[in-house]
Amino acid sequence: MQAWYTNRNQNAYVADSKLVIAALKENDTQFMSDECWADCLTRCTTDGTTPSPDNSTFHACVNTCGMPRCDNIAKNAITSARLRTFSKFSIAPSDQYQTIRIEISMDIPKGDGLWPAFWMLPEAGSTLNCSGCGVYGYWPRSGEIDIVEAVNGMNNVFGTIHYGDYEPNARMWVGSAPLPQGTADSTGYNSFALEWEATQMRWYLNGQQFQSAQSGNGDQNAGWWTGAGGGPNAPFDQPFHLLINLAVGGSYAAQGYQEATGMPLGVPQMQAALLPDGKQMYVDYVRVCGR
């Protein structure tokens, strides 16, 4: 991803009773580099490592904090925001609520390089250093649930789970929503939902199911599984927290841009897509219920 996530009101705020997440092209970028290095220092300290004065040991303690990452972030000059409920709210099917329904209504922006998502990561075992770690270990062993991902607008919308084992044995189960015809509105609000049961998940766009996945019950060819063992429905037998973000760049966005234009997606194209006033994603509501 080329965007730097901030906690500024410019990137995440409430207007007209809607949550707004804004991706912006920045002019003054020094604060981005400063925040990046401060974040790396915090991560390394949490990991029990003290970086050397020349920053050479940052990469050794946290592999996403190596040079020239922070310099590149400042050069990209793109900011956005990610919100999550980690340590505040998490959910999973239970004896009391055997079906969990998670739904969001949002207006997805269109633009080169945009990759908005509403998704879930495991709660247990997550730390500042590893927000994707759960009881089964590092991603994807502990799983990831993507309720909706949209690439460069509403023309490419997916529901996905990630599971399995470390590369090259990582697996994903992905389904595309029926767009733009049918139930979807490419210019306004749409509702995206996941119904999660112990042995099955179902994805919906505006009430219409477009994807499902099921537990493999230990059979790697039959459904989801984890290389760490566990019960028959692992890794999706643990609580997950919610995340929502408006990413800029990344593999899905680059692939979608390449398919649409025949050209590679670069930072100049992404910056141009954010001019003059950025791109805004609007969220009307998020609902979680069980039955």
Sequence and secondary structure as in RCSB ss.txt:
>XXXX:A:sequence
MQAWYTNRNQNAYVADSKLVIAALKENDTQFMSDECWADCLTRCTTDGTTPSPDNSTFHACVNTCGMPRCDNIAK
NAITSARLRTFSKFSIAPSDQYQTIRIEISMDIPKGDGLWPAFWMLPEAGSTLNCSGCGVYGYWPRSGEIDIVEA
VNGMNNVFGTIHYGDYEPNARMWVGSAPLPQGTADSTGYNSFALEWEATQMRWYLNGQQFQSAQSGNGDQNAGWW
TGAGGGPNAPFDQPFHLLINLAVGGSYAAQGYQEATGMPLGVPQMQAALLPDGKQMYVDYVRVCGR
>XXXX:A:secstr
   EE   TTTEEEETTEEEEEEEE S  HHHHHHHHHHHHHHHHHTT    TTSTTHHHH TTS TTHHHHHHH
HTEEE EEE TTT EE   SS S EEEEEEEE    TTEEEEEEEEE TT  SS TT BTTBSTTTT EEEEEEE
SSSTTSEEEEEEEE STTSEEEEEEE   SSTT  TTSEEEEEEEE SSEEEEEETTEEEEEEEB TT TTTSB 
BTT  STTTTSSS EEEEEEEEESSHHHHHHHHHHHSS   HHHHHHHTTTT EEEEEEEEEEEE 
